[in-house]
Amino acid sequence: MGVVVVVLVLGACAGSSDGTASDGSTPATAPAAETPGRTATTAPASCIEQLPVERLVRLVPFVLVPPGGDVAGLVDRVGGIGLAGRPTEASVAAMRTAIDAAALPPLFASDEEGGTVQRLAGVLGPLPSAARIASMPLPQAKSTYDAYAAAMAELGLDLDFAPALDVGGEALGSRSYSDDPDVVAERAGLFIDAMTDAGVLPVLKHFPGLGDGASNTDFGAAETAPLPDLERRDLLPYRRLLGRSPVALMMSHAVVPGLTDGMPSSLSPAAYRYVADTFGFAGLTVTDTLGAGAIATRWSVPDAAVLAVAAGTDMVLFTDAGELDGVLDAVTAAVTDGRISTARLHAAASAVLTVQGVDPCALVGRLDTGSP
């Protein structure tokens, strides 16, 4: 089951191959006004405005679920479900069946970079790492990605949290194609084309780049090079690739000197404005996992979710389904008290519905605060 994409969309985990992290807690505050450049939508605003706030909030969470997890109990309460752990073909099929049974099926994703980050190795066989792909002759690299993308589509995946556009860096190792931005753009372009042709939406990561990050954000705070340095190197693959086909974007948790004022990019209004203003991007954004060390030392998952949505993200990714009630309650309360504007929520919901291929006007009268 492929994604129906009708707008340019931009989103993936900086994480380890199992994508897990702990959670911290600190009260969140967030700006009430929507982020400039992040309210563009192809969905009729009047229809979005008629849908209940509580139900629109349910489009925001993107939860990673291990094999045997309670997918059926989640499908009407989240906008996306991602694979965690090491699923089998049977467990993937069971998850797809549960998703399809929902009145408004959430997006179904995996984390298939290749190499050390590959959920489906036991189902689809090994996918070479980005560094290995970069060493292959171009036709071999293309055929490798084409075959894997087609196999993912056959399993019913809608999104892939890949490719990583990070330029070099010790923190990511073989997950980076190269320390040469031209090589990164060329090989990641093969990945994007393969996924797009197969009907799987690629999620570019980790914006704006972790190549010069001091550490992997899964394990603690990381700071990139200053923004002017990123613009000379790390952002070059994004300049080449954002306009060539539909993609989604995942915001990293790295702090960017000269841009985010000490905040992680995923929680920074300035970072989302930069994406919109510099690249003309107005599509889907997803945070990196909110339980990651770079977030958990300062914020709980619900508090981080509020900050991220207010800043400009459309979906928040996390690994613990036990956090879902807290996330839904926190985001709903933030809309109610004005920390998240209704316009910002409508923009986020519209972006998710667009990727799902759902006309919000067809939902008016169907969705309430219970199951749709």
C-alpha positions as CSV (number, residue, x, y, z in Angstrom):
1,M,0.0,0.0,0.0
2,G,1.8,3.1,-1.2
3,V,1.5,6.7,0.0
4,V,-0.5,9.1,-2.1
5,V,1.6,12.2,-2.2
6,V,0.2,15.4,-3.6
7,V,2.6,18.0,-2.2
8,L,6.3,18.2,-1.7
9,V,7.0,16.6,1.6
10,L,10.3,16.7,3.7
11,G,11.5,14.0,7.5
12,A,14.3,10.2,10.5
13,C,15.9,8.8,13.4
14,A,19.4,9.8,14.4
15,G,19.1,6.8,16.5
16,S,20.7,3.5,17.1
17,S,19.4,0.5,15.3
18,D,16.9,-0.2,18.0
19,G,15.8,3.4,18.4
20,T,15.3,3.4,22.2
21,A,16.1,6.1,24.7
22,S,15.1,7.3,28.2
23,D,12.8,10.2,29.1
24,G,13.4,13.2,31.3
25,S,11.0,15.8,32.7
26,T,10.9,19.6,32.7
27,P,7.8,21.8,32.2
28,A,7.5,23.0,28.7
29,T,6.7,26.5,27.4
30,A,6.0,27.3,23.8
31,P,5.2,30.2,21.5
32,A,1.5,30.5,20.7
33,A,1.8,31.9,17.2
34,E,2.2,29.5,14.2
35,T,5.6,29.4,12.6
36,P,5.8,31.5,9.4
37,G,6.0,29.3,6.3
38,R,4.6,26.3,8.1
39,T,0.8,26.9,7.6
40,A,0.7,26.3,3.9
41,T,-1.7,23.5,3.0
42,T,-3.5,22.0,0.0
43,A,-6.5,21.0,2.1
44,P,-9.5,23.4,2.3
45,A,-9.0,25.3,5.5
46,S,-12.8,25.4,6.2
47,C,-12.9,21.6,6.2
48,I,-9.9,21.3,8.6
49,E,-11.5,23.9,10.9
50,Q,-14.7,21.8,11.1
51,L,-12.8,18.7,12.5
52,P,-12.6,18.3,16.3
53,V,-9.4,19.5,17.9
54,E,-9.1,16.3,19.9
55,R,-9.2,14.2,16.7
56,L,-6.7,16.4,14.8
57,V,-4.3,16.0,17.7
58,R,-4.3,12.3,17.1
59,L,-2.7,12.8,13.7
60,V,0.4,14.2,15.4
61,P,2.0,11.1,17.2
62,F,4.2,8.7,15.3
63,V,4.8,5.7,17.5
64,L,7.4,3.0,17.0
65,V,6.0,-0.4,17.8
66,P,7.9,-3.7,18.3
67,P,6.7,-7.0,17.0
68,G,3.7,-8.2,19.1
69,G,2.9,-4.7,20.2
70,D,-0.7,-3.6,20.5
71,V,-1.1,-2.0,17.1
72,A,-4.9,-2.5,17.0
73,G,-5.2,-0.4,20.2
74,L,-3.2,2.4,18.6
75,V,-4.4,2.8,15.0
76,D,-7.2,5.2,15.8
77,R,-5.1,7.3,18.1
78,V,-2.0,8.1,16.1
79,G,-1.0,9.5,12.7
80,G,1.8,7.0,12.1
81,I,3.1,3.6,13.3
82,G,6.7,2.6,12.7
83,L,8.5,-0.7,13.0
84,A,10.8,-1.2,16.0
85,G,13.0,-4.1,17.0
86,R,13.4,-7.0,14.5
87,P,10.0,-7.8,12.9
88,T,9.2,-11.0,11.0
89,E,7.3,-11.1,7.8
90,A,4.3,-12.3,9.7
91,S,4.5,-9.5,12.3
92,V,4.7,-6.9,9.5
93,A,1.7,-8.4,7.8
94,A,-0.3,-8.4,11.0
95,M,0.6,-4.7,11.6
96,R,-0.4,-3.8,8.1
97,T,-3.8,-5.6,8.6
98,A,-4.5,-3.8,11.8
99,I,-3.6,-0.5,10.2
100,D,-5.9,-1.1,7.2
101,A,-8.8,-1.9,9.6
102,A,-8.7,1.6,11.0
103,A,-11.3,4.1,9.7
104,L,-8.4,6.6,9.1
105,P,-5.3,4.3,8.7
106,P,-2.1,5.8,10.1
107,L,1.1,5.9,8.0
108,F,3.2,2.8,8.2
109,A,7.0,3.3,8.3
110,S,10.3,1.5,8.8
111,D,13.9,2.6,9.4
112,E,15.8,1.1,6.5
113,E,19.0,3.0,6.0
114,G,21.1,-0.2,5.5
115,G,24.1,-1.4,7.4
116,T,23.7,-1.0,11.1
117,V,20.2,0.6,10.9
118,Q,17.9,-1.9,9.2
119,R,14.7,-3.3,10.8
120,L,13.8,-5.6,8.0
121,A,17.1,-7.4,7.4
122,G,15.6,-10.7,8.6
123,V,12.7,-10.3,6.1
124,L,14.3,-8.7,3.1
125,G,17.9,-9.6,3.5
126,P,20.8,-7.2,4.2
127,L,20.9,-3.8,2.7
128,P,24.5,-2.4,2.4
129,S,25.4,0.6,4.5
130,A,25.5,4.1,3.0
131,A,29.3,4.0,3.0
132,R,29.3,0.7,1.1
133,I,26.7,2.0,-1.4
134,A,29.1,4.9,-2.0
135,S,31.9,2.5,-3.0
136,M,29.8,0.6,-5.5
137,P,29.6,1.3,-9.2
138,L,26.6,3.6,-9.9
139,P,24.5,0.9,-11.7
140,Q,25.0,-1.6,-8.9
141,A,24.1,0.9,-6.3
142,K,20.9,1.9,-8.3
143,S,19.8,-1.7,-8.8
144,T,20.4,-2.5,-5.1
145,Y,18.2,0.4,-4.0
146,D,15.6,-0.3,-6.7
147,A,15.1,-3.9,-5.6
148,Y,14.9,-3.1,-1.9
149,A,12.4,-0.3,-2.4
150,A,10.2,-2.6,-4.4
151,A,10.3,-5.2,-1.7
152,M,9.4,-2.6,1.0
153,A,6.4,-1.5,-1.1
154,E,5.4,-5.2,-1.4
155,L,5.3,-5.4,2.4
156,G,2.9,-2.4,2.5
157,L,5.3,0.2,3.9
158,D,4.4,3.8,3.3
159,L,7.5,5.7,4.6
160,D,11.1,4.9,5.1
161,F,13.1,7.0,7.7
162,A,16.0,7.3,5.3
163,P,18.2,8.3,3.6
164,A,20.7,10.1,5.9
165,L,22.1,13.2,4.2
166,D,24.7,13.8,6.9
167,V,28.1,14.6,5.5
168,G,30.7,12.5,7.2
169,G,31.2,12.6,10.9
170,E,32.4,10.1,13.5
171,A,29.1,9.9,15.3
172,L,27.4,8.2,12.3
173,G,30.3,6.3,10.8
174,S,29.1,4.0,7.9
175,R,25.6,5.6,8.1
176,S,27.0,8.5,6.1
177,Y,27.7,8.1,2.4
178,S,30.8,10.3,2.4
179,D,32.5,13.4,3.7
180,D,32.0,14.8,0.2
181,P,28.6,16.5,-0.1
182,D,28.5,15.8,-3.9
183,V,28.8,12.0,-3.2
184,V,26.2,12.2,-0.5
185,A,23.8,14.0,-2.9
186,E,24.4,11.6,-5.7
187,R,24.0,8.3,-3.8
188,A,21.1,9.6,-1.6
189,G,19.5,10.7,-4.8
190,L,19.5,7.1,-6.0
191,F,17.8,6.1,-2.8
192,I,15.2,8.8,-3.1
193,D,14.4,7.9,-6.7
194,A,14.1,4.2,-5.9
195,M,11.7,4.8,-3.0
196,T,9.6,7.3,-4.9
197,D,9.3,5.0,-7.9
198,A,8.1,2.2,-5.6
199,G,5.6,4.4,-3.9
200,V,7.4,4.6,-0.6
201,L,8.0,8.1,0.8
202,P,11.6,8.8,1.7
203,V,12.3,10.8,4.9
204,L,15.5,12.8,4.6
205,K,17.5,13.1,7.8
206,H,19.0,14.5,10.0
207,F,18.3,18.1,9.1
208,P,20.3,20.3,9.2
209,G,23.1,17.7,9.4
210,L,25.0,15.8,12.1
211,G,28.2,15.4,10.2
212,D,30.1,17.8,12.5
213,G,28.0,17.0,15.6
214,A,30.0,16.3,18.7
215,S,28.0,13.1,19.4
216,N,25.1,11.1,18.4
217,T,21.9,12.8,19.7
218,D,20.6,9.4,20.9
219,F,23.0,9.5,23.8
220,G,23.3,13.2,24.7
221,A,23.4,16.8,23.5
222,A,25.1,17.5,20.2
223,E,26.1,20.8,18.6
224,T,26.7,21.2,14.9
225,A,29.2,23.6,13.3
226,P,27.9,27.2,13.0
227,L,25.2,27.8,10.4
228,P,27.5,29.5,7.9
229,D,29.7,26.4,7.9
230,L,26.7,24.1,7.5
231,E,25.6,26.2,4.5
232,R,29.0,25.6,2.8
233,R,28.9,21.9,3.3
234,D,26.2,20.0,5.2
235,L,23.2,21.7,3.7
236,L,24.4,21.2,0.1
237,P,22.8,17.8,-0.4
238,Y,19.5,19.3,0.7
239,R,19.8,22.1,-1.8
240,R,20.3,19.5,-4.6
241,L,17.6,17.0,-3.5
242,L,14.7,18.7,-2.0
243,G,13.1,19.7,-5.3
244,R,13.6,16.6,-7.3
245,S,10.8,14.5,-6.0
246,P,8.4,14.2,-3.0
247,V,10.2,13.7,0.2
248,A,9.6,14.2,3.9
249,L,12.0,15.7,6.5
250,M,13.1,14.7,9.9
251,M,14.5,17.4,12.2
252,S,17.5,16.4,14.3
253,H,17.9,17.2,18.0
254,A,21.3,19.0,17.3
255,V,21.8,22.6,18.5
256,V,22.9,24.9,15.6
257,P,25.0,27.9,16.7
258,G,23.7,31.0,14.9
259,L,20.3,29.5,14.4
260,T,18.6,27.7,17.2
261,D,19.7,29.8,20.2
262,G,20.6,26.8,22.3
263,M,17.5,24.7,21.5
264,P,17.5,21.4,19.6
265,S,16.6,21.9,16.0
266,S,13.5,19.7,16.5
267,L,12.1,22.2,19.1
268,S,13.3,25.4,17.5
269,P,10.9,27.8,15.6
270,A,13.9,29.3,13.9
271,A,14.9,26.0,12.5
272,Y,11.5,25.4,10.9
273,R,11.4,29.0,9.6
274,Y,14.8,28.4,8.0
275,V,13.6,25.2,6.3
276,A,10.6,27.2,4.9
277,D,12.4,30.4,3.9
278,T,15.6,28.8,2.5
279,F,14.2,25.8,0.7
280,G,10.6,26.9,0.1
281,F,9.5,23.8,2.0
282,A,6.0,23.6,3.3
283,G,5.4,19.9,3.5
284,L,5.5,17.2,6.2
285,T,8.1,17.3,9.0
286,V,8.7,14.7,11.7
287,T,11.0,15.0,14.8
288,D,13.7,12.6,15.6
289,T,12.7,10.3,18.5
290,L,11.7,12.4,21.5
291,G,13.1,9.9,24.0
292,A,16.6,10.5,22.7
293,G,19.3,11.6,25.1
294,A,19.5,15.1,23.7
295,I,15.9,15.7,24.7
296,A,15.4,13.4,27.7
297,T,17.9,15.3,29.9
298,R,15.8,18.4,29.6
299,W,12.2,17.5,28.7
300,S,9.7,14.7,29.1
301,V,8.2,13.3,25.9
302,P,4.9,15.1,26.3
303,D,6.6,18.4,27.1
304,A,8.9,18.0,24.1
305,A,5.9,17.2,21.9
306,V,4.3,20.5,22.8
307,L,7.4,22.5,22.0
308,A,8.0,20.6,18.7
309,V,4.4,21.1,17.4
310,A,4.4,24.8,18.5
311,A,7.8,25.3,16.8
312,G,6.6,23.9,13.5
313,T,6.7,20.1,13.3
314,D,3.7,18.1,12.0
315,M,4.4,14.8,13.7
316,V,6.4,13.7,16.8
317,L,8.2,10.4,16.8
318,F,8.6,8.4,20.0
319,T,9.3,4.8,20.9
320,D,7.2,4.2,24.1
321,A,3.5,3.7,23.4
322,G,3.0,4.2,27.1
323,E,3.7,7.9,26.5
324,L,0.8,8.3,24.1
325,D,-1.9,9.4,26.5
326,G,0.5,12.0,28.0
327,V,1.4,13.3,24.5
328,L,-2.3,13.6,23.4
329,D,-3.3,15.3,26.7
330,A,-0.4,17.7,26.6
331,V,-0.8,18.8,23.0
332,T,-4.6,19.1,23.4
333,A,-4.1,21.3,26.5
334,A,-1.5,23.4,24.7
335,V,-4.0,24.1,21.9
336,T,-6.7,24.9,24.4
337,D,-4.6,27.4,26.4
338,G,-3.0,28.9,23.3
339,R,0.6,27.7,23.5
340,I,-0.1,25.9,20.2
341,S,-2.3,28.0,17.9
342,T,-5.2,26.4,16.2
343,A,-3.7,27.5,12.9
344,R,-0.5,25.6,13.7
345,L,-2.5,22.4,14.6
346,H,-4.6,22.7,11.4
347,A,-1.4,23.0,9.4
348,A,0.1,19.9,11.0
349,A,-3.1,17.9,10.5
350,S,-3.4,19.0,6.9
351,A,0.2,18.0,6.2
352,V,-0.5,14.5,7.6
353,L,-3.8,14.1,5.8
354,T,-2.2,15.1,2.5
355,V,0.5,12.4,2.8
356,Q,-2.2,9.9,3.7
357,G,-4.1,10.9,0.5
358,V,-7.2,11.9,2.6
359,D,-9.5,14.8,1.7
360,P,-10.4,16.4,5.0
361,C,-13.8,17.5,3.6
362,A,-14.7,13.8,3.4
363,L,-14.1,13.5,7.1
364,V,-16.4,16.3,8.2
365,G,-19.2,14.7,10.3
366,R,-17.3,11.3,10.4
367,L,-14.7,12.2,13.0
368,D,-15.4,12.9,16.6
369,T,-13.4,12.6,19.8
370,G,-13.9,8.9,19.8
371,S,-12.9,6.5,17.1
372,P,-13.5,7.8,13.6
